């Protein structure tokens, strides 16, 4: 009976893996065909148009889009992690009257779709003369309700208050205690949050399309759309751009998958 369950489990895992991998295979195949071949559904095999498609996207400014996206995603992840960790530390360690109210406010704000505040945020950025800069794409992650909530949940299980109290008795300041004791203990949560914010920032299309109009400021999602428009729906070039855009995400997840899974598992369970 156990062997049957194991076989069924492995079959389900293989099926889910295939469903996940096949779309990526088609993207790689698209990158090696021209548009005519793609319309003829010749995607089960690879073609000979890869160099042509790569030349097309790099001549279209894809290197600039790539650089912009890496810059925005790294800074977004860094500042979100730093500010969220410090806010979560305050909510986890300190005792004050409004603590529970702030936690409830954070949870409530997570239920509001980001699209609702997008127009107001865009108007604010325009008033600050930050339109057509990457600042709005980074500032939006400075106050992340999800980031604070996630790290608070992790600290509840992984941050012994005895260590904090001992550090205070020894004369350690709050910043030193945070960076020397608390921060190292929440590294899985920090790594997980950074990867999530990096991923969300990397794939963000709505915000850049709202605040960016200059081609040299575009990120990859906007750049891929521009490539498609400029070359009359050149799906081969678009496939090559999509394939290249996935590479950093695969590298980051491959390097940090251990922390990612550990952080999600620990942050999802309280007790």
C-alpha positions in Angstrom: 0.0 0.0 0.0 2.8 2.4 0.8 4.5 1.6 -2.5 1.3 2.4 -4.3 0.9 5.7 -2.5 4.5 6.5 -3.3 4.1 5.8 -7.0 0.9 7.9 -7.1 2.7 10.7 -5.3 5.7 10.6 -7.7 3.3 10.5 -10.7 1.5 13.6 -9.5 4.8 15.4 -8.8 6.1 14.5 -12.3 2.8 15.7 -13.9 2.9 19.0 -12.0 6.6 19.4 -13.0 5.8 18.8 -16.6 3.0 21.3 -16.6 5.4 23.9 -15.1 8.3 23.2 -17.4 6.5 22.9 -20.8 5.6 26.6 -21.1 9.3 27.5 -20.5 10.3 24.9 -23.1 7.9 26.7 -25.6 9.5 30.0 -24.7 13.0 28.6 -25.5 11.6 27.1 -28.7 10.1 30.5 -29.7 13.4 32.1 -29.3 14.9 29.9 -32.1 12.1 30.4 -34.6 10.8 33.3 -36.7 7.2 34.5 -36.4 6.0 32.5 -39.5 7.2 29.3 -38.0 5.6 30.1 -34.7 2.3 30.7 -36.4 2.7 27.3 -38.1 3.0 25.8 -34.5 6.5 24.5 -35.1 7.4 24.8 -31.5 8.1 21.2 -30.5 11.5 21.4 -32.0 14.2 24.1 -32.1 14.8 26.3 -35.1 17.8 28.2 -36.5 16.8 31.8 -35.9 18.3 32.3 -32.4 21.1 34.6 -33.5 18.7 36.6 -35.6 16.3 37.0 -32.7 19.1 37.9 -30.3 20.4 40.5 -32.7 16.9 42.0 -33.0 16.4 42.4 -29.2 19.9 43.8 -28.5 19.6 46.3 -31.4 16.2 47.2 -29.8 17.8 48.3 -26.5 17.3 45.1 -24.5 20.6 45.6 -22.7 19.3 49.0 -21.3 16.1 47.4 -20.2 18.0 44.6 -18.5 20.3 47.0 -16.6 17.3 49.1 -15.5 15.4 46.1 -14.2 18.3 44.6 -12.2 19.0 48.0 -10.7 15.4 48.6 -9.7 14.8 45.0 -8.4 18.0 44.9 -6.3 17.3 48.3 -4.6 13.7 47.4 -4.1 14.5 44.2 -2.4 17.3 45.8 -0.3 15.2 48.7 1.1 12.1 46.6 1.5 14.0 44.0 3.6 15.8 46.6 5.7 12.8 48.7 6.5 10.5 45.7 7.0 12.9 44.0 9.3 13.4 47.1 11.4 9.6 47.7 11.6 9.0 44.1 12.5 11.7 44.2 15.2 10.0 47.2 16.8 6.6 45.4 16.7 8.1 42.2 18.1 10.5 43.5 20.8 8.9 46.7 22.1 5.8 47.0 24.3 3.6 50.0 23.7 -0.1 50.9 23.7 -0.7 51.0 20.0 1.1 47.8 19.1 -1.9 45.6 18.5 -3.7 48.4 16.6 -0.7 48.8 14.3 -0.6 45.1 13.6 -4.3 45.1 12.8 -3.8 48.1 10.5 -1.0 46.3 8.7 -3.1 43.2 8.2 -6.1 45.3 7.0 -3.9 47.2 4.5 -2.8 43.9 2.9 -6.4 43.4 1.9 -6.5 46.5 -0.3 -5.5 45.9 -3.9 -2.4 47.9 -5.0 -4.2 49.0 -8.1 -6.6 51.2 -6.0 -3.8 53.4 -4.8 -1.9 53.4 -8.1 -3.4 56.6 -9.5 -2.9 58.5 -6.3 0.6 57.3 -6.1 1.3 58.3 -9.7 -0.1 61.8 -9.0 2.1 62.1 -5.9 5.2 61.1 -7.9 4.3 63.7 -10.5 4.0 66.4 -7.9 7.4 65.5 -6.6 8.8 65.6 -10.2 9.8 61.9 -10.1 8.0 60.7 -13.2 10.3 59.1 -15.7 12.7 58.1 -13.0 13.1 54.8 -11.3 12.5 56.3 -7.9 8.7 55.5 -7.9 9.4 51.9 -8.7 11.7 51.6 -5.7 9.8 53.9 -3.2 6.7 51.7 -3.6 8.5 48.9 -1.7 9.7 51.1 1.2 6.4 50.5 3.1 5.5 46.9 2.5 2.7 45.6 4.7 3.4 42.1 3.6 7.1 42.4 4.3 6.5 43.6 7.9 3.8 41.0 8.5 6.0 38.2 7.2 9.0 39.0 9.3 6.9 39.6 12.4 5.5 36.1 12.0 9.0 34.7 11.6 10.4 36.7 14.6 7.6 35.3 16.8 9.0 31.8 16.3 12.7 32.5 15.8 13.8 35.5 18.0 14.3 34.6 21.6 13.6 37.6 23.8 16.2 36.3 26.3 19.0 37.1 23.8 17.6 40.7 23.4 17.3 41.2 27.1 20.8 39.9 27.7 22.3 42.2 25.0 20.5 45.2 26.7 21.9 44.2 30.1 25.4 44.1 28.6 24.9 47.6 27.3 24.3 46.9 23.7 22.4 49.7 21.9 19.2 48.9 19.9 20.8 49.3 16.5 23.7 47.1 17.4 21.4 44.5 19.0 19.3 44.5 15.9 22.1 44.1 13.4 24.3 41.8 15.5 21.7 39.5 17.1 18.2 39.9 15.6 19.2 40.2 11.9 21.4 37.1 11.7 18.6 35.0 13.4 16.1 36.0 10.7 18.3 35.4 7.7 15.9 32.8 6.1 13.1 35.3 6.3 15.3 38.1 5.0 16.4 35.9 2.1 12.9 34.8 1.3 11.5 38.3 1.4 14.3 39.7 -0.8 13.7 37.0 -3.4 9.9 37.7 -3.4 10.4 41.4 -3.8 13.0 40.9 -6.4 10.6 38.7 -8.3 7.6 41.0 -8.0 9.7 44.0 -8.9 11.3 42.2 -11.9 7.9 41.2 -13.3 6.1 44.5 -12.5 4.4 45.9 -15.5 1.6 48.1 -14.3 3.7 50.6 -12.2 6.4 51.2 -14.8 3.7 51.6 -17.5 2.2 54.3 -15.4 5.2 56.4 -14.4 7.7 55.7 -17.3 7.3 57.1 -20.8 11.0 57.4 -21.9 12.3 54.4 -23.7 15.7 54.5 -22.0 14.0 54.2 -18.6 12.0 51.1 -19.4 12.3 47.9 -17.5 12.1 44.4 -19.2 8.2 44.0 -19.1 7.8 47.4 -20.9 10.8 46.7 -23.1 9.4 43.4 -24.4 6.1 45.1 -25.3 8.1 47.8 -27.2 10.0 45.1 -29.1 6.9 43.4 -30.1 5.3 46.7 -31.3 8.4 48.0 -33.0 9.0 44.8 -35.1 5.3 44.1 -35.9 4.7 41.3 -33.4 8.1 39.6 -33.8 7.2 36.7 -31.6 10.6 35.1 -32.1 12.4 38.1 -30.7 9.9 38.4 -28.0 10.5 34.7 -27.0 14.3 35.4 -26.9 13.7 38.4 -24.7 11.4 36.4 -22.4 13.9 33.6 -22.1 16.7 35.9 -21.2 14.6 37.7 -18.7 14.0 34.5 -16.8 17.7 33.7 -16.3 18.4 35.9 -13.3 15.3 34.6 -11.5 16.4 31.0 -12.0 19.9 31.8 -10.7 18.6 33.6 -7.6 16.1 30.8 -6.8 18.8 28.1 -7.4 21.2 29.9 -5.0 18.6 30.8 -2.3 16.0 28.0 -2.6 17.1 26.5 0.7 16.5 29.8 2.6 13.4 30.5 0.5 11.6 27.2 1.4 12.8 27.4 5.1 11.6 31.0 5.3 8.2 30.3 3.9 7.7 27.3 6.0 8.7 29.0 9.3 6.9 32.2 8.5 3.6 30.4 7.7 3.4 28.6 11.1 2.9 30.2 14.4 3.5 28.4 17.6 
